[in-house]
Amino acid sequence: MRKKRVEAGWLVTGAGSGFGREVARRLAGRGERLALLDRDRAGLDATAALLDGPAPHLEVADVTDPPAIREAVERSERALGALGHVFHSAGVLATGHVEELPAAEYRRMIEVNYLGSVHVAQATLPALRRASSRGRATLTLVASIGGLRGFPEMAGYCASKFAVVGFAQALAAELVGTDVEVKALCPPAGDTPMVRNLERRPPIYKLSPLFSAETVVEGWLDQLDRRDRVALVDLQSKALWRLDRLAPRVVDLVVRLAR
């Protein structure tokens, strides 16, 4: 029989804004013990000020720094008593034509979006394994619908998120037989500072409204206890993913029309 989720603390990365902030708000409203991590101290403080319930443990660290992440996770586990769940949403986005986007931007997205996921997973797995002796532990890595299908002017971002999805699926396969479950969350374009601050949005954004952080997080919570390793939270993303597997040329046409 499948175990219930372990009653233990949560670590939320990217908690200074966007999806991470909304996850912290929702979990705090349920009385969960929280450790919040972000490289932006001001954003962390603003998130903490919004929360009801017990005061969260705050950690300022950059996910591209493995030693700093390991130390932050160790302090968080001590502060919470046990760390049983992780929601990793720290990420960056840069858009532009393939030949025009600077190499440094490609590198930054790989280092933050993909390698940041690796660093967080490596740092938290020992704690999650310990907690799983008492119930089911969870690790959610935030990817994107762009991690399942590439879109024009988003090549670097999509590549980094494809890597996150592949990593999450491989890690989940390695952990079969344990009570640590891994899920890749692939949300649609979110109405978050990362997207709102773009100087110009790629044409694909014309095909869908921006989804609020509240909607995305609600969809994730609804799927948290399902066995699916890839979580899609809206009907349009689910339809796109299925259609791309069955009739990719139709999706190609839709993408061309958006341009």
Stockholm file with secondary structure:
# STOCKHOLM 1.0

chainA/1-259         MRKKRVEAGWLVTGAGSGFGREVARRLAGRGERLALLDRDRAGLDATAALLDGPAPHLEVADVTDPPAIREAVERSERALGALGHVFHSAGVLATGHVEELPAAEYRRMIEVNYLGSVHVAQATLPALRRASSRGRATLTLVASIGGLRGFPEMAGYCASKFAVVGFAQALAAELVGTDVEVKALCPPAGDTPMVRNLERRPPIYKLSPLFSAETVVEGWLDQLDRRDRVALVDLQSKALWRLDRLAPRVVDLVVRLAR
#=GR chainA/1-259 SS CCCCBCCCEEEEESTTSHHHHHHHHHHHHTTCCEEEEESCHHHHHHHHHHCCSSCCEEEECCTTCHHHHHHHHHHHHHHHSCEEEEEECCCCCCCCCTTTSCHHHHHHHIIIIIIHHHHHHHHHHHHHHHHGGGSBEEEEEECCGGGTSCCTTCHHHHHHHHHHHHHHHHHHHHTTTSSEEEEEECCCCBSSHHHHTCSSCCGGGGGSCCBCHHHHHHHHHHHTTSCCSEECCSHHHHHHHHHHHHCHHHHHHHHHHHC
#=GC SS_cons         CCCCBCCCEEEEESTTSHHHHHHHHHHHHTTCCEEEEESCHHHHHHHHHHCCSSCCEEEECCTTCHHHHHHHHHHHHHHHSCEEEEEECCCCCCCCCTTTSCHHHHHHHIIIIIIHHHHHHHHHHHHHHHHGGGSBEEEEEECCGGGTSCCTTCHHHHHHHHHHHHHHHHHHHHTTTSSEEEEEECCCCBSSHHHHTCSSCCGGGGGSCCBCHHHHHHHHHHHTTSCCSEECCSHHHHHHHHHHHHCHHHHHHHHHHHC
//
